[in-house]
Amino acid sequence: QLIVGTIKLEGSDQQVTAEQARQLLPLWQGSRALQRTGTGAQEEVAAVLNQIEDVMTPEQINAITDMRLTRTTLQETARSLGLVVGTDDMGTGPGANGQRGTGTGQPLRSGPNTSEMLLDELLAILESRLK
Protein backbone atom coordinates (compact mmCIF):
# COMPACT_ATOMS: atom_id res chain seq x y z
CA GLN A 1 0.00 0.00 0.00
CA LEU A 2 2.90 2.32 0.73
CA ILE A 3 4.24 1.77 -2.78
CA VAL A 4 0.95 2.57 -4.53
CA GLY A 5 0.15 5.40 -2.14
CA THR A 6 3.49 7.03 -2.86
CA ILE A 7 2.91 6.65 -6.60
CA LYS A 8 -0.57 8.15 -6.24
CA LEU A 9 0.87 11.18 -4.40
CA GLU A 10 2.59 12.16 -7.66
CA GLY A 11 1.23 15.42 -9.02
CA SER A 12 -0.22 16.44 -5.66
CA ASP A 13 1.14 18.88 -3.10
CA GLN A 14 2.17 15.81 -1.08
CA GLN A 15 4.42 14.23 -3.73
CA VAL A 16 7.87 13.07 -2.67
CA THR A 17 10.49 15.83 -2.75
CA ALA A 18 13.94 15.48 -4.30
CA GLU A 19 15.49 15.29 -0.81
CA GLN A 20 13.05 12.56 0.21
CA ALA A 21 13.73 10.70 -3.04
CA ARG A 22 17.46 10.77 -2.26
CA GLN A 23 16.74 9.08 1.10
CA LEU A 24 13.95 6.78 -0.09
CA LEU A 25 15.66 5.34 -3.16
CA PRO A 26 18.24 3.21 -1.29
CA LEU A 27 15.59 2.10 1.23
CA TRP A 28 13.18 0.93 -1.49
CA GLN A 29 16.07 -0.72 -3.34
CA GLY A 30 16.93 -2.58 -0.14
CA SER A 31 13.31 -3.60 0.26
CA ARG A 32 13.28 -4.93 -3.29
CA ALA A 33 16.47 -6.91 -2.66
CA LEU A 34 14.94 -8.49 0.46
CA GLN A 35 11.77 -9.39 -1.47
CA ARG A 36 13.55 -10.81 -4.51
CA THR A 37 15.99 -12.97 -2.61
CA GLY A 38 13.44 -14.06 -0.05
CA THR A 39 16.19 -13.89 2.56
CA GLY A 40 14.78 -10.98 4.51
CA ALA A 41 13.14 -11.91 7.76
CA GLN A 42 9.81 -10.26 8.38
CA GLU A 43 11.50 -8.10 11.03
CA GLU A 44 14.03 -6.83 8.48
CA VAL A 45 11.32 -5.95 5.97
CA ALA A 46 9.30 -4.20 8.70
CA ALA A 47 12.39 -2.26 9.78
CA VAL A 48 12.98 -1.00 6.24
CA LEU A 49 9.31 -0.01 5.89
CA ASN A 50 9.53 1.87 9.20
CA GLN A 51 12.58 3.75 7.90
CA ILE A 52 10.66 4.62 4.74
CA GLU A 53 7.73 5.92 6.77
CA ASP A 54 10.15 7.98 8.90
CA VAL A 55 11.43 9.75 5.77
CA MET A 56 7.91 10.66 4.68
CA THR A 57 5.99 13.47 6.35
CA PRO A 58 2.98 12.76 8.59
CA GLU A 59 0.86 14.54 5.97
CA GLN A 60 2.05 12.15 3.26
CA ILE A 61 1.39 9.10 5.43
CA ASN A 62 -2.08 10.43 6.34
CA ALA A 63 -2.85 11.10 2.67
CA ILE A 64 -1.89 7.51 1.81
CA THR A 65 -3.94 6.14 4.72
CA ASP A 66 -6.92 8.24 3.60
CA MET A 67 -6.72 6.57 0.16
CA ARG A 68 -7.94 3.33 1.77
CA LEU A 69 -6.07 1.25 -0.78
CA THR A 70 -7.30 -2.27 -1.48
CA ARG A 71 -5.95 -5.15 -3.55
CA THR A 72 -8.30 -4.00 -6.33
CA THR A 73 -6.86 -0.48 -6.13
CA LEU A 74 -3.35 -1.89 -6.42
CA GLN A 75 -4.28 -3.89 -9.51
CA GLU A 76 -6.11 -0.93 -11.08
CA THR A 77 -3.09 1.28 -10.48
CA ALA A 78 -0.82 -1.31 -12.08
CA ARG A 79 -3.11 -1.51 -15.12
CA SER A 80 -3.22 2.29 -15.43
CA LEU A 81 0.59 2.27 -15.54
CA GLY A 82 0.57 -0.30 -18.35
CA LEU A 83 1.57 -3.25 -16.18
CA VAL A 84 0.02 -6.65 -16.94
CA VAL A 85 -1.47 -8.15 -13.83
CA GLY A 86 -3.16 -11.44 -13.14
CA THR A 87 -5.82 -12.24 -10.64
CA ASP A 88 -3.95 -14.75 -8.52
CA ASP A 89 -2.71 -13.11 -5.34
CA MET A 90 -1.14 -10.11 -7.05
CA GLY A 91 0.83 -12.27 -9.48
CA THR A 92 0.57 -12.96 -13.17
CA GLY A 93 -1.61 -16.01 -13.30
CA PRO A 94 -2.92 -18.08 -16.18
CA GLY A 95 -4.72 -15.94 -18.70
CA ALA A 96 -2.79 -12.79 -17.82
CA ASN A 97 -0.94 -12.98 -21.13
CA GLY A 98 -4.12 -12.58 -23.14
CA GLN A 99 -5.00 -9.14 -21.81
CA ARG A 100 -5.51 -6.37 -24.29
CA GLY A 101 -4.30 -2.80 -23.87
CA THR A 102 -4.80 -0.48 -20.95
CA GLY A 103 -6.50 2.22 -22.97
CA THR A 104 -3.82 4.66 -21.81
CA GLY A 105 -1.67 4.47 -24.92
CA GLN A 106 1.11 2.96 -22.81
CA PRO A 107 2.63 -0.38 -23.79
CA LEU A 108 1.82 -3.27 -21.52
CA ARG A 109 4.62 -4.68 -19.42
CA SER A 110 4.63 -7.90 -17.52
CA GLY A 111 6.78 -9.11 -14.69
CA PRO A 112 6.99 -11.50 -11.77
CA ASN A 113 4.17 -9.98 -9.74
CA THR A 114 2.22 -6.80 -9.28
CA SER A 115 4.04 -5.68 -6.15
CA GLU A 116 7.44 -5.97 -7.80
CA MET A 117 6.26 -4.19 -10.94
CA LEU A 118 4.78 -1.36 -8.87
CA LEU A 119 7.99 -1.10 -6.85
CA ASP A 120 10.00 -0.87 -10.07
CA GLU A 121 7.67 1.94 -11.17
CA LEU A 122 8.17 3.76 -7.87
CA LEU A 123 11.95 3.38 -8.15
CA ALA A 124 11.80 4.94 -11.63
CA ILE A 125 9.80 7.88 -10.23
CA LEU A 126 12.29 8.40 -7.40
CA GLU A 127 15.25 8.18 -9.80
CA SER A 128 13.66 10.75 -12.11
CA ARG A 129 13.09 13.08 -9.15
CA LEU A 130 16.86 13.14 -8.59
CA LYS A 131 17.62 14.33 -12.13
N, C-alpha and C positions, 0 to 999 in steps of 0.2 A: 504494500500500500504506500509505503514511503517513496518507492521508486516512481509509481504512477502519479502520486500526489505532487512530487517535485516536478515531474514533466508537466503536469497540468497547471502549475504555477507560472509557467512560461507565458510571457506577454502580460502578466498582471503586475501590480505594484509590489507583489510579494515574491517575484522571481528571484532566483539565486543570483547573488552579486558575483563579480569577478573574484573578489577576495574569498568569498565562501567557496566558489568553484575551485580555487587553488587548494583549499583545505579538504574539500569533499572528494576531489578526484582520486587521491591516493586511498582514501577510506573505502570508496565504492569499488576501486580496483582490488583492494584487499578482500572485500566482501565477495567479489566475483571469483577470486582465486580460491577462497574457502569453499564456495558453492561448487565450483567445477571439479575440484579435486576430491571433494567429499571428506576431506580430512579435518575440517573445522568442527570442533565440538560445539554443541549448541551454545555453551557459555561464551565461546570465542565469537561466534556470529552475533550474539546478543550484545557483547561488548563493543563490537564494531558499529552496530546499529545505534547504540547509546552515544558513541562518539559522533556519529553523523547527526543525530538529533541535537547534540550539544553545539554543533557548528551552526545549525539553523536557528533562526529567531523564534521566540514563542509565538509570534504572529504567524509565521510560516507554518509551524506545527499545528496551530489552531485552525488555519485555513485548510490544511490537509485533512485534519480530523473532521472538520465541517463538511468535507466532500462526501463523507460516508461511503467510501469506496467498497465495492463488492467484487467478487470474482467476475461477474458479468461486466462491470465497469472496466476491469483490467483487460478483459478480452476485447471490449469495444475500443478501448484506447489503442491496443495493439493493432487492431484492424485499421483504425483511422491513420495510423502511422505506416500502413502498408506492410504490416507483419502478418504472415500466415499463422493462424492459430487453430488448434484442434479443440475438441470438446472434452478430452480426457485429462482431467486434473491439470489444467494449464499447459499441457504438452501438445505435441502435434500428432494426433491419433490417426487411425485409419480414416481415409476420406478427406483429410486436410489438404491433400495435394490437388484435389479437384476443385478447389474454390476458385471463383472468378476474381475479378478485380475488386478494389476497395471503393471505387467511385471517386477517389480523390485525385486521380491522375498520377499517383505514385506507384512505382513498381512494387509488386509483392515480394517480400523476402520471407524465407523460412529458416528456422533454426531449431536447436534442441528443445527449447520450451519457451513459453511465453515470458516467464520471469527473466530468463537470461536475455531474450531479445529486447525486452523493455530496459533492462539494465544496460545493455549495449547502446541503446538509444540515449539513455540518460548520460552515459559516459561521453557520447559524441556531443551532446549539448554542453556539458561541462567543459570539454576540451575547446569547443568553439567560443565559449565565454572568455577563455584565457587568451584568445588571439586579438 
